[in-house]
Amino acid sequence: MKEVFVLYRKLRERQLKLLNSFTPEELAIIPAGFKNNILWNLAHCVVTQQLYCYGNSGLPTHISAEFTERYRKGTVPDGHIPTQEEIDEVKTLLISTVTQLETDYNKGIFQHYNHYVTGIEYELNNIEEAIYFNISHEGVHLGSVLALKCAISQHKRA
């Protein structure tokens, strides 16, 4: 699993680099044809990791209930421009949650896992499957962020 966490950390570092490259106003833009924004996609990755890994293991998450409710599957941004505090929270959580997951995995705290079927009908039966699947889930959202970046760049040129 060591290599998996190396990959996971690289993915989160790329997400953080992208987050740092936008203004608060750009983070809130929802271009035509999209249903969410850059900040939502990145925060959603944090929430989903916590729910797949901790929630389905019957363990407490490392994020607030409010954060979870704002960015969980099925939610959409409310249209406000994020404050620096909100942006900083996502920045911190992008790194801290993957670090905590690796620490907790190495400690062996994931003793139980509740069977879960993802939106693409992929079955998660243990923490390893949850971690592997979540990396692919975050890759999809990284693609969404890159598409949003292109749409925002085109809008600025118009």
Buried (B, 14 or more C-beta within 10 A) or exposed (E): EEEBBEEBBEBBEBBBEBBEEBEBEBBBBBEEEBEBBBBBBBBBBBBBBBBBBBBBBEBEBBBEEEBBEBBBEEBEBEEEEBEEEBBEBBBEBBBBBBEBBBEBBEEEEBEEBEEBEBEEEEEBEBBBBBBBBBBEBBBEBBEBBBBBBEBBEEEEEE
